[in-house]
Amino acid sequence: MNASSSTADIHYGEYDADGIRVEHFTAASKPDAARQTPLICVHGGCHASWCWQEHAAVYAAAGYDVHVLNWRGRNGSTALADADLARMSIADVAEDIGRVARRFDVRPVIVAHSMGGLAAQLYASAHDVSALALLTPVVPSNVGAQQIPLPIEDMDSQWGPPPAEVARQLFFQGLDDAQAAHFQSLLVPESPRRVYEATRWTLAVDAAKLTMPILIVSGALDGLTPPETGAALAKLYGATYRLEPEHGHNVLLGSGATRIAGDVVAWIGDQLSR
């Protein structure tokens, strides 16, 4: 893949995949072979497709057919009542991934962030995936990571979005004030069940079923999915592990995001060429 292509020459579109709103990025000109590898981007908790704008453009410029989904209940996907949102599990996001993936005749690559990273692991344990890139992912219970006692006041009501200072501590370490304030304004409420699963590590994944190439990226400043947790997940899967020393939880945003996207897409290209 040619990762040096200009991100300015990107075609953008949208479509509905059985109730999932998907943003679609492609390069204006790309080799036919690249069209055979769809790349699905999965956001994390309280986020939506907006967080992938920089990465998606880099992936598309490298020749990939990029599909950025929105979980049910947000940003144009099927609406959910508050009570239904509160009951949603991270495991339900695996179904959202499936609604997009079943459109394709070839095995997709999945690139996923945070809670979406655990959903991608669950999906990949039951479906054929060409490669899996997990960016500061939530990990399964079988990693044995230390729990994070993030407060959840009511399991029957939506959680957040967190106020600016809390959001910065959770998601936006390493961003400047203006960036953090802008992205905090885009956050949406989340399922308290998902927040519990993501901080108490309650969902298990059958590691023996994840046999595809896997990349795990951690941010050294990340307190939500700490580097040691990402390293333990990499050990569980025998995955490639990379640490970003100047980033926190959200390696999709801010200074360095484009470079990280280039590193991810180069790794994907190496795996698919083998």
N, C-alpha and C positions, 0 to 999 in steps of 0.2 A: 504494500500500500504506500502511496505517496503522501506522507504526513506533512510535506512542505507546501501543499496546495493552499491557496488563499482562502481564509474563512469568510472573506467578503463575497465570494461567488457561491453562495449557498441558496438552494431552493427550499422554501418553507411551505408546509401545508398542514392541514388538520383532518382527522377523520374520527369516526366513532367505531369502536370495536366492541359491540355487544354491551353498550353502556359505559365504556371506558373512553374518555376523550384522549386522543393521542396526537401529539405534535410530531410532525414528520420532517426530517432534515435530510437533504441529499445535495451532493455537489452537482453543479451545472454540467460538468463533464467528468466521467469516471469510467474505468475499464469495466467491461461487461462482467468479468469475474466478481467484482466487488458487489454487484447487485445480488449475488447469490448468498450473501451473508448479512442478514438483518441483525441489527444491534439494538437491544431493548434496554432503555435506561429507566431505573426504578428509584424514585425519590424516597426520602425518609419521613419520619413522623413530624407533623405540623407543617410540612413543606408541600410543594406541588411541583409541576413541571418547570416552573420558572427557574429553579435552582440549577438546571442543566444547561442553560443557554450557552455558556462559554464552552463547556465540555462537548455538547452536542455539535456545535459548529466545527470544532477540531476533528471530531470523529467523522463527520460528513466530509470534510475537506480531505480526509485520508482515504475516502472512497467507500465508506460504509453507508448502508441504508439505515438511518437512525430513527428509532421510534421511541418517543419520550411519553410515558403514560402518566395519567393522574388517577390516584386511587378513587374508588367509589366514594361519593360524598363530598367531592371538592373539585373546584376549578373546571366545571363543565361536565364532569362525569355524572353518572346517575346519582340523584340526590338521595340523602338519607335523613330520616327523622333523627332528632337528638337521641332518643332512646335506642334506636338501632345503631347509631354511631358508637354509643357507650359500650355496646356489646361486641363490637368488632375486635377481632384478634389479628395479630400480625400474620397468622396463618391464612386469613382471608385474603391478604394481598397476593398470596400465591395464586389464587383464583383470578385476580385481576391480571396478573402476568399471563396466565393461561389464555385469557380472552384475547390478548394481543398475539401471543406466540402461535396459536392455532391457525392464524391466517397464513402462515408460511409453510412452504414445502420442504424447507431445509432447517437444520438445527440452528437456533439463534445463538448469538453471544449475549450474555446478560451482564450489564454493568449496574451496580446497585449501591446505594448509600444508606448507612445507618440502619433504621428499622427495615428499610427495603432490602438491606443486605441479608438479614435473616430470612425474610420472605423469599428472596432469591435462592438461598440455600435449601429451603423447604421445597420450592418448585423444582430445583435441579436434582433433588433426591428422588423425584418421581417422574422426571421427564428428560428427554435427550437435549443436552445443551452443549454447544461447541466449546465454550470457555466461559469462565465466571470471574469477573473482576469485582471485588468487594472493597468499597471505600469506607473506612472507619465503620465497619459493620457491627451491628448487634450480634452477639454470639449465642449459640445454643447452650442449654443447661449442661450438656456433657463436657463443656470446656472447664467447668468448675470455677468460674470467675467470681471474684468478690462482688457481692451485691452493692448497688448504689441506692441509698435510701431517699430517693427523690420523693417529696411529699405528694400524696394523692389523697385529696380530702373526701371525695365522693365517687365510689365506683359506679354509680348509676347516672352520673352527669358528665358531660364532656369536660376534658382537661385542657386548660389554657385557651388561647395561646399565652405563653408566659410573658410577663412585662419585660420591658427593654433590658434592664440590668440582669435579670435571670436568663433571658434569651441569649444575651452575650456570653454569659458564663457557660451555658449549655452548648450553644451552637456556633458562636461567632468569635471564638478566640483568634487573635491574629488579625482581625479586621479593624479598620479605623472607625472612628465614631460615626461618620456619615454613612459608611457602608453598613455598619451594624444596625443603625436606625432604619435605613431603607429596607433591609431584608427582614427586620423584625416586623415591619408594617405589613409584610406579605404572609406572615405565618397564619395558620388556621387552627381551630380547635382540634384536639385529638381524642381518641378513645382512651379512657383511663385504663381499660384492660390492656391495651397495647403498651401504654406507658409502664404499667406494672411488669408486663412480660419482658420489656426492653431493659429494665433496670434491676429486676430480680432474676433474670435469665431463666425463665420457667419452661421454655419450649425446647424440645430435643430434636436433633437431626441425626439421621442414620449416616454416619460419616463414611461407612463402607460403600454407600451408593453414590458418593461424589467422586467420580473417577476422572472427570474432565480436568483440563488445566485450570488452576485457580491462582489468582493474584489477590493479595490482601495488602491494603495500604492503610497505615495508621498515621495520625498526627501526634507529634510529641507533646503538644499543648492540650491534648484532648482529655478532659476529665469524665466525659460521658461514656466513651468506649476507649479506655486507656490503652496506650501502646502495648503494655504487657498482656492485655486481653487479646489484642489483635495477633500478637506473636504466638500466644497459646493456641489460637484458632488455626494459624498457619501450621503449627506443629501437628495439630489433630489431623489436618487434611494433607500434610506434606506439600503445602502450597508455597509459592514464591511470596516472600514478605519484604515490604519496603516501608521505611519510616521517613516521614516528612518532618524535619526538625523545626521548621518555622510555622507549621500549621497546627490548628486545633481540629475540632470535630468536622468542620465543613471545608473539605479540600476541594469543593466545587466552586468556591467563590473567592474573590479578592486576589491580591497579588500572588502570582505563582500558579493560579488555577489553570491557565492556558498551558503552561509548561507541564504540569501534572497530567493534564489531559493528553498531551503529546506522548508522555511516558507510558500512559495506560494504553493508548492506541498502538504504540510501537510493540508493547508486550503482546497485545492481541494479534497483531500481524505476525509476530514470531511464532506464536502457537498455531495459527491457522496454516502457516507455510510448511509445517512439519509433516 
